[in-house]
Amino acid sequence: MASQTAGDILRVLGENKKSLTEINEHLALPLTTVKYHLENLLDAGLVRIAETKYSSKGREVKIYSLSDQLFVVAPPRSDVRSFILKYASLLGIVAVGTFVLSLILPMMAGAPLSIRDGIIF
């Protein structure tokens, strides 16, 4: 299930049931790759063979669909270090901005400025 291809197959089958060839054409991947991941999904119980048809050449064609089973797909977990590295620049900008404001605001809160003879008081 950690495979992007397996997730893509599940999304395709979520639209409607399809044969191996239809899934292959939809994803534009090698047939062997799709078959490998489809077999893994079958073994995991996430996909089932909904029906079997016969092609015009008389070959058996399996039609796959999602199984009637609830499963939850969660995003990958990230560790604290990667989270901190991701947001370190944002944290730095906020820290510098806070420092600058802490210097400027007290000066602005003082006595009002006045100009006399071109000199600011």
Order of alpha helices (4+ residues) and beta strands (2+ residues): alpha-beta-alpha-alpha-beta-beta-alpha-beta-beta
